[in-house]
C-alpha cells in the first residue's frame, strides 16, 4: 500500500551516557516527565503530524521498549495499513549483522520501506524531547525540491561547537556541514531530524553500504556524501523547545523544564497532545500531612511527606516525614518515612529506607564537588544509609563511576 | 462452554441523581477521580476471565457509548465475543416512550441475543454498582452450592435508593426477598446474580408470556420456593450510585486508605478509559491535602478533603473543601467552594462562594458557569 510519507525512528542506541538508567533498557524507553517515556515524543509527533506508519529500529536491550510500544494503541498507531512496527536486526540467507550505524539500520530495512513505496522518509531519533509538526517540514522539503531536509535550530554561539553545524545560503539551503566544529561558521545546529526523498536516499544508502571505509552513519557519511554531490539540501528552521536528553544532567534539566511552562515545554497544551501508555491505577492520593509544591505527580502515587520542585512518575510512594526536593523519581519508587532525597534521579522501583539521606544541595556540598545522585532501577537502600551528592549506585547498591 | 457471560444493565431506573443523572445513565457517572461507574462492573467481569459482555441500554446512553467505545480499554474488543452493545431491538413498546419496567422486560427485549451466549452461566450486574468483587470465587461458590441463582449481597442493610434486601438462613439460603422498605433489614442486595444460561432463558420466556417484567418481584420473590436462591455475602466496600447523597458519601469514603486498598486492589485492577493528560501539578503557592488528584490537574490554590478528576484547574487564592470536581472544571481566583459536586466543564468565576453541606451537597450541572 503506497504512503506518501513514513517515519523511521532510530531507537537502537544504548544511551551509555545515561549510565545505570539504561543498564537494562534502551534510552528511548527511559521514563520522562512523570508519565512519559522519551519515545512518546517522536511517536506522538508522528501521529499528530498525520504520519501513520512508523518503523522503530531497535537493537540494544529491546524488551522494555517492545512491550511498551506493543501494538501502538496509545499513539493511535495500530492501523491495518501501516501502524508502528518494531524492526530488529535479522538474519538472511547470506548471514546478517547488527546495525552497524544509523545509515546501515535504515539500509537493512529497505525492504520494509519499499512495502509502502513512500515518496518521503522522515528519519528520527529516539532521544529528544520536543513537539514538532513533521508535515510542515515535509512541506518545506517539497517546496525546496530537496533531496534531503534537515531540521535546524539556532543555538547560542558559545555552544555551537557541541553540535553538528549547518551553514546556509540566503534561501536556507545548506552549503556546508561541520560536525562539532572548533570554530563554527554558523549557529544553526542539526536536531537529528531528517526528511529524505526515498529514491534518492535509497541510492545513497546502497553506495554507502558498498564503501568498506564508511561508518554507515548519517551525520558522518551519508549527509556529507549528498552535500558533496551537490544534492539540494534544505534547512528547516525550528523554534521552540528541543532538548537532547542523552546525559543525566540534561535528562534532569528537561524534567525540571516541564515544571515551568516558561521553559517552552508545555505539556498541558491539548492541541498537540503527547500520548503515553499508562498503568491502571487510581488517582494520586495526597495525605493529610503531605506538602507538595511546584511538583508534578501521577496516578497510583501515595504522598504523605514533603515534595518540592520534583517530578514524580506513577506509583511512587513518599512516606510521612520524608522529603524529596529537586529530584526525578521514576515509576514505582518508594521513599520510606523520614528519608531525605535531594538533587537525585531514582530509577524504577528504587526503595529508599527509613531515614536515608540521598544526594544534597550544591550549597551544602561545597567545597566538595557536587553532582546529581543517581540510583539504578531496583536499587534498595537499607535504613539510615547515606549516598553523597554526585554518587551513582547500580542495582546492587555498588558505586559506579562515570567514565 | 463452561464459564460466565456478563450482562450489565444500564437503563434508567428510579433514582435521585438530580443534575448528575439528567444527562447520563447512572452507569456512566464519573466516580473515584478517573472512573465511570460501569468500569467497576466491566473490570469485575474481565478480572474473572469473562470474555463476552453484553450491555443492555435504554435511554440517555450517548455518554455511555462514548465511554465504552469498542471495549478495547477492557480488552473486550474481540473477534469473537467481546463487548456487545444491546439496545432494545426486540422491544414491543413504542420506542422511547417508557424505560424498561424491569430486568425481565429488558432481557425479553434482547431475547435473540440470549440465544447467542456461548457460556453455560450468566452474571447479571447493574452498571451503577461500584465494587471490586472476586467474581471467579463467587462463581466457584455458585457451582459448589448447587444453587439455581446466587445473589450477591453486601454485609449491611444500608438504605440505598430503590434497594433490594435478602433475609438468609444460617447456611446462606435466601428465605425472603424484600424491597420498598422504610427501614431496610437483612442483607443489601448488590443486584449481582449468577444463573445458568438455560434457566435464565426459560425464566425470560415464562415471564414474557405472563406479562411479568420484574426480576425481583416475578422471579426472586414469586419463585423463591421453587428456585434455590443462595447468597454470597461480600464484606467489603460496595456502593450503589442512586442518589446525590449516596454519590457524595461514597466518594468521600475513598479518602480512607483501607477502602481504596480494597476497591483498587492490585490483584483485580479496575480498568478505565485512558485519558491523555500530562502529570498533575501543584504550583509554588498551591496546597493540597487529604485528596485524590487525577492526571492533568493544575492546582495553584488550596484543596482539602476533595476528589479532583483529570484536568481540573484551581487558580490562585481559590479554596476547595470537601468537593468532588469532575473533568476540566475550572475554579477561578479566590473562589471558595465547600460540599460541591461540579459536573464536567463547570467554571466558577473569581471571588464566588458556594457552600453546600455534607447532608446536602450541591450539584453544579455540566458546563454551567457560576
Interface residues (C-beta under 8 A of the other chain):
Chain A: X33 X34 X35 X73 X74 X258 X259 X267 X268 X273 X274 X275 X276 X278 X280 X281 X282 X283 X284 X285 X286 X287 X288 X289 X290 X291 X292 X293 X294 X295 X296 X297 X298 X299 X302 X311 X312
Chain B: X32 X33 X34 X72 X254 X255 X257 X260 X263 X264 X269 X270 X271 X272 X274 X276 X278 X279 X280 X281 X282 X283 X284 X285 X286 X287 X288 X289 X290 X291 X292 X293 X294 X295 X296 X298 X307 X308
